[in-house]
Amino acid sequence: MAYLFRLFILGFILIISITPGIGQYEVVTIAKDNIGGIGPCQPSIFISPKSPNIMVSSFISEKTMQTSGTKTRHNRIYLSKDFGKSWSARNVKSRYGDFGDPCIIADNSGYFYYIHLSDPKKMGWEGSMVMDRIVCQRSINGKSWNSGASIGLNPPKKHEKAWATFDETSGRIYVAWTQYDHYASSNPQDSANIMLSFSDDRGLTWTPSIRINQYGGNCEGGSATPIGAIPVAGPEQEVYVTWAYDEKIYFDRSSDGGISWLKKDRIVAEQPGGWHPDVPGFGKASGAPVSGVDISYGDHHGTIYVNWADQRNGASDTDIWISKSTNDGETWSKPIKINDDETVMMGRHQCYNWMAIDQITGHIYIVFYDRRNHPDNNTDVYLAISTDGAETFKNVKISKTPFEPDPDVYMGDYINISAYGGFVRPVWSSLQGDQLSILSAIIDLR
């Protein structure tokens, strides 16, 4: 059934579209605002597999409550019905509040899911309940959204950096995140762990959360904290989760739909410099791992990929890497460097990686910030493309204008990308003067 569904969608795409090349694309502005608070930054985007012309994006923003003067984060949601060429804002509220870290996914029935942090009292850091759970809101069309379901509530523990995936074989949705005994605590008795929950009713109710990591870390939020959990669903109801911890990339696996997990986590690769590398200009650069699995019906069906950034080539040369496994995560290939700037300029930084696998074609797309063209902190955005199972990558600059980050302006912990049937939509933050913008590129490779 899934195979026939993909064939139908691919046929639909080919009928309604004209095929431009990689050089024929435009950069569009989803939203922009004057700096002064937080955001707009840390964007997420997803293309509907049922109707690829429909896309939803979300990102962090911040406002000051007029009554109290309290600064509270909230995410903004934008909808496109014309393949990402134009966007309109959605007014989305949750009974549990909203405190950033947006994740947008969609299923093959047309539902969108909006995963984020909570702020029930809308008091920001001044409130005791901020980040007390993960929230999932659902929409049938990207326009109207329900008030949300609670995930992982376990007072007084705090929760952040959740990500989700949909398993088209079982219809199950998985969410993984980091749970803190006490957020930002330096107490050695406090620990942080990777948690997971799932839903069998399209996001309306969720199972009690379970811990899946073998090694707990501290609660300080750096490399000694397990962070950046990304779940992905395999072709036969497997669930794979990766995260960063102690300058390593860790992997765990469930073969029974998230019920049981490996007793011993696997190490994908070392990550010198950790997930939060020091990159001049960025107050908090990111190289956290992003995982994906090929469930297309191509030559690399079932291959698991993990993409990250690290400083194994030195503190002045952050690079983007990928490793893959063809045996269910038991062993991993030697990391391959994705950014191909060796002959252009050594010692330049690449960071803020995110990966998407087109489940129609099996092609891999990785977006990242890149400084290969500049001797200073000016930064471009590049897209790396692999059509041969991550053996080789082609790099293409997709930003039109470089930007220079300001360490005092928060740029978030990630950028994002979605791909389906040749539609590729990266999304990123760009700082120009006193304005921070959320940008995307219209890239159609069919």
C-alpha positions as CSV (number, residue, x, y, z in Angstrom):
1,M,0.0,0.0,0.0
2,A,2.8,2.4,0.9
3,Y,4.6,1.6,-2.4
4,L,1.4,2.3,-4.4
5,F,0.8,5.5,-2.5
6,R,4.3,6.8,-3.3
7,L,3.9,5.9,-7.0
8,F,0.6,7.8,-7.1
9,I,2.2,10.9,-5.4
10,L,5.2,10.8,-7.8
11,G,2.9,10.6,-10.8
12,F,1.0,13.6,-9.5
13,I,4.1,15.6,-9.0
14,L,5.4,14.8,-12.5
15,I,2.1,15.8,-14.1
16,I,1.7,19.2,-12.4
17,S,5.2,20.4,-12.4
18,I,7.9,21.7,-14.8
19,T,11.4,20.5,-14.1
20,P,14.0,23.3,-13.5
21,G,17.6,22.6,-12.7
22,I,19.5,23.3,-9.5
23,G,20.6,26.7,-10.7
24,Q,17.0,27.8,-11.3
25,Y,15.7,28.7,-7.9
26,E,14.6,31.7,-5.9
27,V,15.1,32.6,-2.2
28,V,11.8,33.7,-0.5
29,T,11.3,35.4,2.8
30,I,8.9,33.6,5.1
31,A,9.0,36.2,7.9
32,K,11.3,38.9,9.3
33,D,11.4,41.1,12.4
34,N,13.6,43.7,14.0
35,I,16.0,42.2,16.5
36,G,15.6,42.9,20.2
37,G,14.2,39.7,21.7
38,I,14.7,36.2,20.5
39,G,14.0,35.3,16.9
40,P,12.7,34.8,14.4
41,C,15.1,31.9,14.4
42,Q,15.4,28.1,14.9
43,P,13.0,27.3,12.0
44,S,11.3,24.0,11.1
45,I,9.6,23.1,7.8
46,F,7.8,20.1,6.4
47,I,6.2,19.2,3.0
48,S,2.9,17.3,3.1
49,P,3.4,13.9,1.5
50,K,-0.3,13.8,0.6
51,S,-0.3,17.2,-1.0
52,P,3.2,18.5,-1.7
53,N,2.0,22.0,-2.6
54,I,1.1,22.4,1.1
55,M,4.0,23.2,3.5
56,V,4.1,24.4,7.1
57,S,7.0,26.2,8.8
58,S,7.5,27.3,12.4
59,F,10.1,29.2,14.2
60,I,10.9,30.9,17.6
61,S,9.8,34.4,18.3
62,E,9.7,36.3,21.6
63,K,7.4,39.0,22.9
64,T,7.1,41.1,26.0
65,M,3.8,40.8,27.9
66,Q,2.4,44.3,28.2
67,T,0.8,43.7,31.6
68,S,3.8,42.3,33.4
69,G,6.8,43.1,31.2
70,T,7.7,39.4,31.2
71,K,9.5,38.2,28.1
72,T,8.0,34.9,26.8
73,R,9.0,32.8,23.9
74,H,6.4,31.6,21.4
75,N,6.6,29.9,18.1
76,R,5.0,31.3,15.0
77,I,3.4,29.1,12.3
78,Y,3.3,29.9,8.6
79,L,1.4,28.1,5.9
80,S,2.1,27.8,2.2
81,K,-0.3,26.3,-0.4
82,D,1.8,27.1,-3.5
83,F,4.9,24.9,-3.0
84,G,6.5,27.5,-0.6
85,K,6.4,30.5,-2.9
86,S,4.2,32.5,-0.6
87,W,3.4,32.2,3.1
88,S,0.7,33.4,5.5
89,A,0.8,33.5,9.3
90,R,-1.4,31.2,11.5
91,N,-2.6,32.1,14.9
92,V,-2.0,29.0,17.0
93,K,-2.7,28.7,20.7
94,S,-2.2,25.8,23.2
95,R,-3.7,25.1,26.5
96,Y,-0.2,24.3,27.7
97,G,1.4,27.5,26.4
98,D,4.4,27.6,24.0
99,F,8.1,28.1,24.7
100,G,10.0,27.4,21.6
101,D,11.9,24.5,20.0
102,P,9.4,24.0,17.2
103,C,9.3,20.8,15.2
104,I,6.9,20.3,12.3
105,I,6.1,16.9,10.7
106,A,3.3,15.6,8.5
107,D,1.8,12.1,7.9
108,N,0.5,10.5,4.7
109,S,-3.1,11.3,5.6
110,G,-2.5,15.1,5.4
111,Y,-2.3,15.8,9.1
112,F,0.5,18.2,10.3
113,Y,2.0,17.9,13.8
114,Y,3.5,20.8,15.7
115,I,5.8,19.7,18.6
116,H,7.1,22.4,21.0
117,L,7.9,23.2,24.6
118,S,5.4,24.3,27.2
119,D,4.7,27.4,29.2
120,P,1.3,26.9,30.9
121,K,1.3,30.1,32.9
122,K,2.8,32.2,30.1
123,M,5.4,33.6,32.5
124,G,8.6,32.5,30.7
125,W,11.6,31.9,32.9
126,E,9.8,33.6,35.8
127,G,7.2,30.8,35.9
128,S,7.8,27.5,37.7
129,M,5.9,25.4,35.1
130,V,7.8,26.6,32.0
131,M,9.2,23.5,30.0
132,D,7.2,21.1,32.3
133,R,6.3,18.9,29.3
134,I,6.4,18.5,25.5
135,V,3.3,19.6,23.5
136,C,1.8,18.2,20.3
137,Q,-0.7,20.1,18.3
138,R,-2.4,18.7,15.3
139,S,-3.9,20.2,12.1
140,I,-5.8,18.6,9.2
141,N,-4.8,21.3,6.8
142,G,-2.2,23.6,8.3
143,K,-4.8,26.3,8.9
144,S,-6.5,25.5,12.2
145,W,-4.9,23.6,15.0
146,N,-6.1,21.8,18.1
147,S,-5.1,23.0,21.6
148,G,-2.6,20.3,22.1
149,A,-1.8,17.1,23.9
150,S,0.6,16.7,26.8
151,I,3.7,14.5,26.5
152,G,6.2,13.6,29.3
153,L,4.8,15.6,32.2
154,N,6.9,14.5,35.3
155,P,7.2,17.4,37.8
156,P,9.6,19.0,38.7
157,K,11.6,17.7,35.7
158,K,12.1,20.0,32.7
159,H,12.1,19.0,29.0
160,E,13.6,20.5,25.8
161,K,14.7,19.9,22.2
162,A,12.0,17.4,21.2
163,W,11.8,16.0,17.7
164,A,9.3,13.7,16.0
165,T,8.8,11.2,13.3
166,F,5.9,9.4,11.6
167,D,6.0,5.7,10.8
168,E,3.9,5.2,7.7
169,T,3.9,1.4,8.2
170,S,2.2,1.4,11.6
171,G,0.7,5.0,11.7
172,R,2.6,5.6,15.0
173,I,4.2,8.9,15.8
174,Y,7.4,9.0,18.0
175,V,8.8,12.0,19.9
176,A,12.2,12.0,21.6
177,W,13.7,14.7,23.8
178,T,16.0,15.6,26.7
179,Q,14.6,15.5,30.2
180,Y,16.4,17.4,33.0
181,D,16.1,16.7,36.7
182,H,16.7,20.4,37.1
183,Y,17.3,22.6,34.1
184,A,20.8,24.2,33.9
185,S,21.7,22.8,37.2
186,S,25.4,22.2,38.1
187,N,24.5,19.9,40.9
188,P,26.3,16.6,40.2
189,Q,23.4,14.7,41.7
190,D,21.1,16.0,38.9
191,S,21.1,14.2,35.6
192,A,19.6,14.5,32.1
193,N,18.4,11.7,29.9
194,I,16.9,10.9,26.5
195,M,13.2,10.1,26.7
196,L,10.7,8.8,24.2
197,S,6.9,8.6,23.9
198,F,4.6,7.5,21.0
199,S,1.0,8.0,19.9
200,D,-1.2,5.6,18.1
201,D,-4.2,8.0,17.5
202,R,-2.5,10.6,15.3
203,G,-1.2,12.7,18.2
204,L,-4.2,13.0,20.4
205,T,-2.9,10.9,23.3
206,W,0.6,9.7,24.2
207,T,2.2,6.9,26.1
208,P,4.1,7.5,29.4
209,S,7.6,8.4,28.5
210,I,10.5,6.0,28.9
211,R,14.2,6.5,29.1
212,I,16.2,5.0,26.3
213,N,19.8,6.2,26.8
214,Q,22.4,4.0,28.6
215,Y,24.5,6.9,29.9
216,G,22.9,9.8,31.8
217,G,24.7,13.2,31.7
218,N,24.7,16.4,33.6
219,C,22.1,19.2,33.4
220,E,24.3,22.0,32.3
221,G,23.3,21.9,28.6
222,G,26.8,21.5,27.1
223,S,28.6,18.5,25.6
224,A,28.3,16.5,28.9
225,T,24.5,16.7,28.5
226,P,22.8,14.1,26.2
227,I,21.0,16.4,23.7
228,G,19.6,16.6,20.2
229,A,17.6,13.4,20.1
230,I,16.2,12.7,16.6
231,P,13.9,9.7,16.1
232,V,13.4,8.1,12.7
233,A,11.2,5.2,11.6
234,G,12.5,2.3,9.6
235,P,10.8,0.3,6.8
236,E,9.6,-2.5,9.1
237,Q,8.5,-0.6,12.3
238,E,12.0,-0.2,13.6
239,V,12.7,3.1,15.5
240,Y,16.2,4.6,15.5
241,V,17.3,7.5,17.8
242,T,20.6,9.4,17.8
243,W,21.9,12.2,20.1
244,A,25.1,13.9,21.1
245,Y,26.8,13.3,24.4
246,D,30.3,13.6,25.8
247,E,31.8,14.5,22.3
248,K,30.3,11.3,20.8
249,I,27.3,10.5,18.6
250,Y,25.1,7.8,20.2
251,F,22.6,5.5,18.6
252,D,19.8,3.4,20.0
253,R,17.4,1.0,18.3
254,S,14.0,-0.6,18.9
255,S,12.8,-3.4,16.7
256,D,9.3,-3.7,18.2
257,G,7.8,-0.2,17.7
258,G,9.5,1.6,20.6
259,I,8.7,-0.9,23.3
260,S,12.2,-2.3,24.0
261,W,15.6,-0.9,23.3
262,L,19.2,-1.9,23.1
263,K,20.8,-2.6,26.5
264,K,24.0,-1.0,25.2
265,D,24.0,2.1,23.1
266,R,26.1,2.1,20.0
267,I,28.6,4.9,19.2
268,V,28.3,6.2,15.6
269,A,31.4,8.4,15.8
270,E,33.5,10.7,17.9
271,Q,32.5,14.4,17.8
272,P,35.6,16.5,18.7
273,G,34.4,19.9,20.0
274,G,31.0,18.5,20.9
275,W,27.6,19.4,19.5
276,H,28.1,23.1,20.5
277,P,31.4,24.0,18.7
278,D,33.0,27.4,19.2
279,V,32.4,29.3,15.9
280,P,33.3,33.0,15.9
281,G,30.3,35.2,15.5
282,F,27.7,32.7,16.7
283,G,26.9,32.9,20.4
284,K,25.8,29.3,20.3
285,A,26.7,27.4,17.1
286,S,25.3,23.9,16.6
287,G,26.6,20.7,15.1
288,A,24.1,18.3,16.7
289,P,23.5,15.0,14.9
290,V,20.6,14.5,12.6
291,S,19.5,11.0,11.6
292,G,17.5,9.6,8.7
293,V,16.6,6.3,7.2
294,D,15.9,5.5,3.5
295,I,12.5,3.9,3.2
296,S,12.2,4.5,-0.5
297,Y,12.3,1.6,-2.9
298,G,15.6,2.4,-4.3
299,D,19.0,0.8,-4.1
300,H,19.7,2.1,-0.6
301,H,16.4,1.0,1.0
302,G,16.9,0.5,4.8
303,T,20.2,2.4,5.0
304,I,20.5,4.6,8.1
305,Y,22.4,7.9,7.9
306,V,23.7,10.2,10.6
307,N,24.9,13.8,9.8
308,W,26.7,16.2,12.2
309,A,29.4,18.8,12.5
310,D,32.6,18.6,14.5
311,Q,36.1,20.0,14.9
312,R,38.3,16.9,14.2
313,N,40.3,19.1,11.8
314,G,41.0,21.8,14.3
315,A,39.2,24.5,16.3
316,S,39.4,26.8,13.3
317,D,37.9,24.3,10.8
318,T,34.5,23.0,11.8
319,D,33.3,20.6,9.1
320,I,30.1,18.7,8.2
321,W,30.2,14.8,8.3
322,I,28.0,11.8,7.6
323,S,28.2,8.1,8.5
324,K,25.9,5.3,7.4
325,S,24.9,1.8,8.5
326,T,23.5,-1.0,6.3
327,N,23.1,-3.5,9.2
328,D,20.5,-1.9,11.4
329,G,23.0,0.3,13.2
330,E,25.3,-2.4,14.4
331,T,28.3,-0.9,12.7
332,W,28.9,2.4,11.0
333,S,31.0,3.6,8.1
334,K,34.0,5.9,8.4
335,P,32.7,9.5,8.5
336,I,32.7,11.2,5.1
337,K,33.3,14.9,4.9
338,I,30.4,16.7,3.2
339,N,31.6,20.2,2.6
340,D,33.9,20.1,-0.4
341,D,35.9,23.3,0.2
342,E,39.4,21.7,0.3
343,T,40.5,23.2,-3.0
344,V,38.8,26.6,-2.2
345,M,40.0,27.5,1.2
346,M,41.1,25.4,4.2
347,G,40.4,26.4,7.8
348,R,36.9,27.8,7.3
349,H,33.8,26.9,9.4
350,Q,30.7,25.0,8.4
351,C,28.0,24.4,11.0
352,Y,24.3,24.3,11.7
353,N,23.7,21.1,9.6
354,W,20.3,19.5,8.9
355,M,19.5,16.5,6.7
356,A,16.5,15.3,4.8
357,I,16.0,12.1,2.8
358,D,13.6,12.2,-0.1
359,Q,11.6,9.1,0.5
360,I,10.5,8.9,-3.2
361,T,14.0,9.1,-4.7
362,G,16.2,8.1,-1.8
363,H,18.4,11.2,-2.4
364,I,20.0,13.0,0.5
365,Y,20.0,16.7,1.1
366,I,22.0,18.5,3.8
367,V,21.8,22.3,4.4
368,F,24.4,24.1,6.5
369,Y,26.0,27.5,7.1
370,D,29.3,27.9,5.3
371,R,32.2,30.4,5.3
372,R,34.4,29.0,2.6
373,N,34.0,32.2,0.5
374,H,34.9,34.7,3.1
375,P,38.0,35.6,5.2
376,D,35.9,36.9,8.0
377,N,32.6,35.9,9.7
378,N,30.4,36.5,6.7
379,T,28.3,33.3,6.2
380,D,26.6,31.7,3.2
381,V,24.1,28.8,3.1
382,Y,25.0,25.7,1.2
383,L,23.1,22.6,0.1
384,A,24.9,19.3,-0.3
385,I,23.2,16.6,-2.5
386,S,23.9,12.9,-2.7
387,T,22.2,10.6,-5.2
388,D,24.4,7.5,-4.5
389,G,23.8,6.7,-0.9
390,A,26.2,9.2,0.7
391,E,29.2,8.0,-1.3
392,T,29.6,11.5,-2.9
393,F,28.1,14.9,-2.5
394,K,27.7,17.9,-4.7
395,N,27.8,21.3,-2.9
396,V,25.7,24.3,-4.1
397,K,25.5,27.7,-2.6
398,I,21.8,28.6,-2.2
399,S,21.8,31.9,-0.3
400,K,21.9,35.0,-2.4
401,T,23.5,37.3,0.1
402,P,25.9,36.4,2.9
403,F,25.1,37.5,6.5
404,E,27.4,38.2,9.4
405,P,26.1,36.8,12.7
406,D,26.3,38.8,16.0
407,P,27.1,36.8,19.1
408,D,24.6,38.9,21.0
409,V,21.8,38.0,18.6
410,Y,20.4,34.5,19.3
411,M,20.3,32.4,16.1
412,G,18.8,29.3,17.6
413,D,20.1,25.7,17.7
414,Y,19.2,24.6,14.3
415,I,18.1,25.3,10.7
416,N,16.0,22.8,8.8
417,I,15.1,21.2,5.5
418,S,12.3,19.0,4.0
419,A,12.3,17.0,0.7
420,Y,9.7,15.0,-1.1
421,G,9.4,13.8,-4.6
422,G,12.1,16.3,-5.9
423,F,10.7,19.3,-4.0
424,V,13.5,20.5,-1.7
425,R,12.8,23.3,0.8
426,P,15.6,24.3,3.1
427,V,14.9,27.0,5.7
428,W,17.3,29.2,7.7
429,S,17.9,32.4,9.7
430,S,19.7,35.4,8.2
431,L,20.8,38.6,10.0
432,Q,20.9,41.7,7.9
433,G,21.4,45.0,9.8
434,D,18.8,45.1,12.5
435,Q,16.5,42.5,11.0
436,L,16.5,38.8,11.5
437,S,14.7,36.8,8.7
438,I,13.5,33.3,8.1
439,L,14.4,32.4,4.5
440,S,13.7,29.5,2.2
441,A,14.8,28.4,-1.3
442,I,12.5,27.1,-4.0
443,I,14.5,24.1,-5.3
444,D,12.8,21.6,-7.5
445,L,14.9,18.6,-8.7
446,R,12.5,16.4,-10.7
